[in-house]
Amino acid sequence: MRFNIRHAARIKKWAKNPPGEKQVKLFFAIVAICLVLFAIERVIGWPDWLTMPNTPSGRVTR
């Protein structure tokens, strides 16, 4: 893993000025929604109406 000066600068900036409580709650809410959607998709499966017709496994080929 290479050291990236941009990441170090961002970490320093974030350490000096951490995000507010609302922003942290928003981040975790978005992550939770994504995890719930992923779990629903794994349990129920991918609906046929969301799969593109005439493509193998729903992937777009050009």
N, C-alpha and C positions, 0 to 999 in steps of 0.2 A: 504494500500500500504506500503510495507516494504522499509526501507532505504537500499540501496545497495552502499557499499563503492566504488565499481568499477565504478558505474555511476557518483559518486561525483568526482572521480579522472579524469574521462574522461571529465566531464564538466569543471573542473578546467584547464585541459590541453587545451581544446578548447577555453576557455576564454582568456588564455594567448597567444595562437597562432591560431587565427581564420583562417578558410580556405580561400584560395585565390579566387579572383573574377572568374577565369575560373572554379574552382571546384564548386562554388555556381551556376554558369550558367549551368554547366553540370547537376547538381542535379535537378534544376528546369526544364531543357529540358527533362530529363528522366521522371519526374513526369507528365509533360504536355503530352508526348507521351503516357504514360499509361492511362491518363484520356481521351485522344482522342480515343484510342483503346477501352476503356470501353464504351464510348458514342456510338461509331459505332456499337459495339456488342449489346448494348441495343436497338438501333433504328432499325437496320437491322435484328438482330437475329444471332444465332449460325448456321453456315453452316452445312448441313447434311454430307458433305464429311469430316468434322473434327470430327464427332462422330464415336466412335468405334462400329463396327457391333456386333450384338448378345450380347449386354450388356444393362441392364436396365438404361435408362436415360444417357447413355454414360459413366457410372461409371464402373471401372474395378473391378470385383469381383473375389476373389481367394478362 
